[in-house]
Amino acid sequence: MDKEAVRQRIKKLSEIIEELNYRYYTLDDPIVKDEEYDALFHELLELEKKYPEFKDPFSPTARVGGEPLTHFYQVEHRVPMLSLDNTFDFAGLEEFYLRTCRNLSVNSLEFMAEPKVDGLAVSLIYEKGRLLKGATRGNGYTGEDITHNLLTIKSLPLKLKEEVSLVVRGEAFMTRSSFQLLNEERAKKKLPLFANPRNAAAGSLRQLDPKIAAQRPLDIIFYGFVKENDLEQIQTQQEGLERLRSLGFKTSKLSRLCHDLQDMKAYYNFLLQQRENIPYDIDGIVYKVNSLHLQELLGTTSRAPRWAIALKFPAVEKVTRIKDIVVNVGRTGALTPVALLEPVQLMGSTVQRASLHNEDILKEKDVKIGDWAVIRKAGDVIPEIVKVLPEKRTGEEKNFIMPSLCPSCSSRVVRLPGDAYTRCLNPTCPSQVVEKIIHFASRAAMDIEGLGNQLALQLYKEGLVKDQGDLYLLEEKDLIRLERMAQKSANNLLQAIEESKKRPLHRLLYGLGIRFVGER
């Protein structure tokens, strides 16, 4: 082929593959076998390697991940990504409905109801039908540019069906089955497991290396748009969702128009029953005034729109047995009793541990070793024991007694007057030191990418880090002798530690983990 024929073939292959992606990942309607798709993709990949001058930066091959970034760039949102007000029962929903009707001087209102996907909110900018940029929500006004990772999501359109310019909002997530497979793979490689699908999705999109995101099966559902540019003519939320679908965006098939309060309640009951059958986590329903004109009249507060509310689902509860109770030592020396459970599937993950917080709560709930207990995830994230089931007791259950010596360093523990926790006061206690390093590296503190629980423990055990300051003395030769630490991983960690020096003072103060000094 001559060069013009190659250019045309690359263009044609890109169009065919994007259409196949759309049919498979957005419509769930595949029209070719996997082998045919793979052959087309491989042909495009080879042509782009041979003729890189014809490669489109938003080619379907970009979904396998490009070159790593050195840092995230900041993106200012054209229209703020506000939070939502929450309610937890029908009384709160009714109060919101009546207040909204009163504010508009009407007797009834139509609301668009949509499942509240439990993922990571993102904002995307398209110019003339092509993806220009994508960012996280951040603080609502400024987010992080994660375009390089969003490109790897196969259900996200890189080019729209029409050459329109718009800003759309969506939720990136991971299905429960994909999450389970990801954690199984990480367990085989002895890597830290993700706590839940939302945590896994957020961690994937905040990678500097897009090849990591490409290896993780992310999906995205779009729920909103900024009424500007080519969407000025849209009059309702329902019309907007239909318009997004026509452009190639994936929206929720479970959305429903509610004509009054009774419809809103009926939809809640319907979706609550369907919750376990939906392949991804939802934690409630978002109700939005359907008319965009009325949304503008209602306006927003400093943090949330007055025309929308999220009605949260109750936490899913399961029953399991408490095999044992052990004690964890935290970064402030607090001794926390933790129940070891018979494994149980709960909200997309296997739960085997639940914190009992402190001795008083353990006694208040009358928890014994061997008890059967009702557990749930607080906020759909952290496992907790709701109550024990004394009617299931056999008489073989045992009381738990808090230790008098620290299980980590054997120092004597004390409970000071007015303190809810028994504490180890030894500042060199190994558990405290490791937890302080983990806290120091956390996102809200110094945000050292790649320094997780297992690596912090490894650094301490090898004698490389005895406090947070030692992190800044690490060298490549120290790291590459660690288990599962290659040269590239070592350099990435050292780069992340170097980047942390740019954090503002308040992040450093929080990262030091001083008792009574919090994030705010």
N, C-alpha and C positions, 0 to 999 in steps of 0.2 A: 504493500500500500504506500502511496505517496503521503506526504505530511498532512495535506488537507483531508485525505481519506481517513487518516489516523485520528485527526482532531474530531471529525464527524462521528467516527466509531466510538470514541471516548464519550462524546456528548450523548450519543444514543444509548450506550450501555448505562451511563449514569441515570438517564431518565427511566429506562426499563427497571433497573434495580431499585430506584426510589419508589416506583409504582408497586413493585413486588413487596417492598418493605411496608408500604402503606396498607396493602391488602392483607398482609400477614399479621403485622403488629398492631394496626389501628382498627381494621375491620374484622379481624379474626377470620379471614376468608382467603386462605392461600390458594393460588391458582397454578402453581408449578411444584414439582417435587424438589426436595432439598438438593439433590444432585445437580439439577438444572440450574438452580440458583447459585450453587457453589461454583459451577463452571463459568457462569457469566461474571461473577464477582472476581474469580481468579484471572479471567481474561482482562478485565478492567485494571486490576492490580498490576499485571505484567505490562500492559500498555503504558500506564502512568509511570512505571519505573523506567521504561525505555525512552519515553517522551515526557519528561517532567514538566516541560514548558506548557503542556496542554492540560496539566492537572488543575482542576478547580479546587480551591481551598475548602469548599463545602461538598466535595465529592463523597459518595457513599463510603469510599475507602477510609475517609476520615474517622469513621465509627470504630476503627480498630485502635485508635489512639495515636496522637502525634508525638512531637518532642516534649520532654518535661519542661515545666516552667521553673524559674528560680523563686518566684514569689507571686502572691495574688495582687492584682490591681483593684483599686476601689472604683465602684460605679455608683453614681448618684441617680436615684430613681426620679424619673420625670414627674411621676405622681406617687406620693408616699404609699408604701405597703403597710397599711394599718393592721392592728390586731383586731380580734373580734370579742365582743362581750359574750360571756357564757351564762347559761342557766342549766339547771340539772333536773328540772321537773316541769310538769305541765302548768303549775301555778306561775312559775317564772316566765314561761312562754306566753301564757294568757296575759300577764301583766305587760309584757313587751308589745303584744299585739294591740291591746286596748290603748296603750300609751301612744303607739304609732298612729292609730286611727284618730285619736284625739288631736295629735299634733297637726294632722292633715285635714281635720274637720270632716271626716268621712265615717260611715258606719261599718264598712268592710273593706278589705284589701286583698289583692292577689299577691301571693308570695311564691317565688321559685325555690323549691327545696332540693338540696343536693347533698349526697353523702360527704361527710367530712373525712377526707383521706388523711391518714396519719403518716405524713412524709415530710419532705422539706420544700417549703414554698420558694418558688423561683419566678423571676420576671424576665421575659424575652422580648427583644426588639427585632422587628423585621422591616427591612427597607426594600420596596419594590419586589416583594415576594421572597426575599432571601434573608436567612438568619444573619443578623449583624452581631448581636451580643446577648449573652444571658448572665444573670447575676442572682445571688442569694438574696434573701430578704434583709439580712444584716440587722441594723437597728430600725429598719422601716424607711429610713431616708437614704442610707448608703449601704450597699452590699458589696460582695466580692465577685469579681469577674470569673465565672466558672464555665465560659463558653467552651473551652477545650474539653471539658468533661461532659457537658451536655450533648456535644456532637456524637458521643458514643451511645446515646439512648436511641435505639432503633425505631421506636414509635414516635420520636420527635421529628417533625418535618424540617428538612434543611431548606427546601424550596416549596413555596405554597402553590396551590392550584391556580392562583391569580397573582398578578404583580401588584399587590397591595402593600401599604406601609401601616404598621400597627404595633401596639405594645400589648402582650398577652401575659396572663398570670396562670401558673399551674402548680401542681404538687408532684414532685418526683418521689418515687417510692419503690419498694421491693416487695414482691409477692411473698407470702409465707413459705411456699415451697422453695422458691429461689433462695430465700434467707436460710432455710434449713440446709440446703445443699452447700451454700457458701460456708456456713459454720462447720459442716462436716469436713470440708476441704481444709479449713484453717486448723481444725483439731488434728488432722493427719500430719500437718506441717508444724504442729506444736506452736501455733500462733494464738494470740489472745482472741477469744470469741466475742462476737458482737452481742450486746444485750438484747436487741430486738430489731425488727426490720427497719424501723425509722432510724435507729442509730447506725445501721449498716448503710442505708441510703445516704445519710448525711456525711458519713465518713468517706464514702466513695466519691461524692461530688466535691469534697474538700481535699482531694489529692492533687499534688503538683504534677504528678506523672499521669497523663490521661490513659496510658496503657493499663494502669491498675483499674481505673473506672471501667474501661472497655471489657475487662475480665469479669465484671460484676453485673448481673442481669437487672438493670434498672428499667423502670417504666415511668410514664408521666401521663397525668390527666389534667386537662385545662378547664378552668372554671370561671375565668374572668378576663376582662380586657379594659384598657383605658379608652374612654370614648373620645377619640381624636382621630386625626388623619382620615383613613378610609372607613371608619366605623361611625362617623357622625350621624348617619341616617338611621342607625339602630335605635329602636324606641323602648325595647324591653329586654330584660335578662334572658328570657326564653328565646327571643329572636337572635340575641348575641351568641348564645350557645349553638343555635342552628347555623349561624353564619360561620362560626369557628369550625364546625364539622365540615361545612362545604369547602372550606379552605384547606382541609387535610389534617386538622387538629383532632386529637383523641379527647372526647368528653365522656362524662359518665352516662352510661345507658340507664342508670337508675334515677336520674333527675326527674322531678315531677312538678307540674304547676298545681299549686293549692289555691282554691278559690276562696277559702275562708278558714277560720280557726279549726273547725271540725276536720277539714281536709288535712291540715297541718298535723293534727294529733293522729289521724288515721295513718298518715305516711310514716310517722315515727314508729307506730306499732308494727307496721309492715316491715320497715327496714331493720328494726330490732330483731324480728324473727329471722330475717335473711342474713344477719350479720355473720354467723359462722360459715355460711355458704359462699360468701364473697371471698375471692382468693387473696385479697390484701386487707390490711387492717384499716378499719374506720372507727373513729371514736365518738361519732355523733352525727348530727345533721346541721347544715347551715341553711337558714331561711333568709332570703333576700327579697325586699320589696321588688316586684316584677317590673314596675314602671321606672325607667331610668330618669324620667323627668321628676317623679316623686322622690327618687333617691337624692337628686340634686337639691330639692326643696328641704329635705330633712337634714342634709349635710352630715358633718362628722364632729366628734369631740377631738381633743388633742391626740387620742390614742385609738379610737374605734369609730366606725360608721354608725349613725343612728338608725340606718335602714336595714341592718342585718343583725342576726344573733345566732350563736351556736348552741343547740340543745345537746348536751353531752349524754352519752349512754352510761348506764351504771357499769361498774367494773365487773368483768366476767369472774365468777368464783368456781373453784374446784375443791374437792376433798382429797386429802392425802395424809400419810402418816409421818409423824416426826420421829426419825430414827435416832437422832442424838442432838445435843446442844453443845456447841463449842464457843470459844471466846475469841473475838478479833480485837487487836489493839490498833487504834487509829492514830493519826498524826498528832493529836493533842494528848495522847496517852489514855484516852477513854477506852474502857473495856466494854465491848458490845457483844451480848449473847446472840448467837446466830443459830437458827434451827436448821439442821440437815434433814432434808425431806426425801421421801421416796419420789423419784422423778415423775413429774406430771406435765402434760402439754397444756400451756396456758398462753393464749394470745400470740400464737406463732412461735413460741420458744419452749424449750424444756426447762422447767424450774426445779432446782434441787436445793436451794438455800433461801431462807427468808430471815431478815433482821428482826430481832426482838427488842431492839433499841436500848433498853436499860433494865436494870433489876426490878424497878418499880412496875414497869409495864408488864414484864414477865409474870410477876406475882399477881397483878391486877387481872390478867387474862387467865391466870391459873394454868399455865402451860407446863406440862410434864413430858419427860422423855418417854416415847411410846404412844403418846396421844394421837388420835385422829383429829385433824384440824381443817377448817375452811380457810383457803388462801385466795388472794386476788393480787392484782398488780395495782398499786397505788398510782393514780394518774396514768393507768395502762402501761406503766414502765417498771416500777420497783416492786418485787414480790413482798407481800406482807401477810401475816396471820391475822385473820379477822376474829376468829374465836375457835376454841377447842370444842370437841363433842364429848362431854363427860358420860353420856349414855352409852358410848362405845368402849368405855374403860373395862379392862379385865382384872385389874388389881395388880398387874405386873408393871405398871407405869412407875417411873422414878422421878423424884423431885430433883431439880437442878440447883446446885449451890455455887455461888460466885466464888472464884478462887481467891486465896489470900495473897498469892504471889503472881506476878506477871507471867503469862504463859510464853512470852517472847524472851525476856531477859532475867526472869526469876527474882526481880526486885519486889519488895513488899509494896502492895497497892493500898491506897487510902480512898475514903470517900469523905470529902470535906463538907462541912455544914452548908446546906443550901444547894449543893451540887447534885444533879440527877444521876451523875455517872461516878462509878468507881474508876480511879485513874492510877496509871503507873507514872511516877514523877521522875523517872530516869531519862534525861534528855538524850542519852546515847542508846536507848532501847532500839534494837534492830528494826522492829516493826514500825516504830514511830519514824525512824530515819527514812525508810523506804517509802512510807506513805507521804512524808513531806516532799520527797523528790517527785513522786507522782503528781502531787498537788501543784508543785512549782511548775511542772511542765504542762499542766492542763490548759485548755483553750482559754478559759477566763483569766488565767494568770499569764505565764510567759509564752504559752502556745508553742511548745517545742514539738513539732510534727515528728512522729515516729517513736517518741519516748513514752512507751506505755508501761503497764504494770510489770510484765515479765522482764522487760529490758531493765527497768529500774532495779528490780530484785537481783538480776544478774550482775549489774554494775556494782551493787553493794557487796554481793557475795564474793566477787573477784577482788574486792578491796580497791576498786578504781574510784568510787565515789562514796564519801562518808558524810557529806552534806551537800546542799544545793550548790554551793560555791565551787565544789570540785568538778561540776559539769563543765566549767569553763577552762579547766586544765586538761581535758581529754585530748588525746592525739590519735591519729589514724592507727598507729602501731598498737595502741592500747585496745582499740575496738576490734580489729580484724582477728584477734586471737579468741574472741568470744564465739560461742556456739551460734551457728546460723547467721553470722555477721560477715558478709562479703565486703569487698573494697567499696563497691558502689553504695551499699547500705550505710557503711561507716561514713563515707563522704557526705551522704544526704543528711545524716544525723548531725555531723559537725557543722554543716551549712545551716541547719535549723537552729542549732545552739547559737551560732553567730548572729542569725537574724533576730533571735530573742533579745539581743542587746539593744534593739531599737524600740522595745516596748516602753510605754510611758511609766512614770514613777508609781502611779496608783496600782498598776498591774504587778509591779515588782513587790510592793508592800503586801498586796493580797497574796502573792505567790510565796512569800516567806512563811505563811501559815501561822502567824502570831495569834494566839488565842484572843478572842473578842474583837479581832480586826477582820471584818468581812469585806465582801466585794464592793459594798457601798458604804 
